[in-house]
């Protein structure tokens, strides 16, 4: 299903939640890269980037190494400089050709719930691959994936989500259950399943994540791990047969 995942690591347990989720989604068959973004503010860009890089790299590597020691699969660690967390993780995922980017929830979330903060919401927007969000505390309550839910509204986006769900089901032995409804109804549905997959709003011909109203609601209220797929690709007008 997923062959290469980038896990966003920060100085909280959210990164460990994300790592646990990545290992659950593709046990034994996924390459994991732990990525920590050192945010290089605009003033630093004007002449102090080298000093900032040297000063922060050691702490960043130590953080990543501590998480790597707890990993059950082979991992690599990547410490990157970027103007913000989202830009750094997007660049890493795109340069690697990763098919999954995994992040944790805000510390303000309730245990077992998904709640993206400002940084993680920015990661969701325009991501170059599917994004999975681990609920707060997921590392302590990992579940075998037995039931995968799909948000279905008969759109091209939900067709992409369904295809991803079927592939994940084949890899994990789970069953797939589709649900049609509003964000509130899908959030209630998430109480009964192990993973929820939601399609992304169509955003032209570029295969990127673009949060619609349903995905936005679920990113704040989902009761299980949430995966938001990239948008369905729309063919350019010039390539469509008359």
C-alpha positions, 0 to 999 in steps of 0.5 A: 500500500504505502512504500515510503512515509515521512513522519513529522517529528517535533519536540513533543509526543505527537511525533511518536504518535505519528510514528506509531500510526505509520507502522500500523498502516504498513507493518513491515513493508514501509520505508520510514523517514523521520523528519524534523524541521528547523524553522529559519525565520526571515531575518535569519535568511538575510545573512545568519543561516549558516550560524543558525544551521550549525547551532540547531542541527545537533539538537535536531539530530539528538531529537530524531535519534531518540525517536529512532531508537523506539522505532520497530522498523528501519528508519532514516533521520532527516534534519532540514531547514525551512521557513516553516514546518509545512514547507520543510515537510512538503519539500522532504516528501516531494524530493523523496517521492513519498506516498505518505506524510504522517503527522500528530495532533495538537496537544490541545486535542482530547486523548484519542481525537484528531485536532490539527494546530496551525502548523499541522493544518498548513502541512495538510494544505497542498501536501504532495502526497496523502497525509495521515493524522494520528490522534493524540496518544495514539502510541499508547492505544494502537489498534489493529486495523480491522475496519477502514471507513471511507467518506463517500459522496460519489465524487471523483475525490471519494473514488480516489479515497475508496481506491486507497482504502481498498489497497490498504485493506488488502495490505492489512486484511481489514474490511472497508465500509463507506459512509455518506454524510456531513462532516458531523455524521462522518465524525460520529462514524469515526467512533466505530472504525479504526481508520477513516479515509477522506478525499481531497477537494479538486484543485485543478490539474495538480495532484495535491491535497486541498482541504474541503469543508468535510476534510477541514471538519474531520481534521478537528473532530475525527475520533480515529486516525485520519488519512486525506488523499491527494486530489483526483487529477483533472485532465487539461482541456487540450488533452480531452477528446472532442 
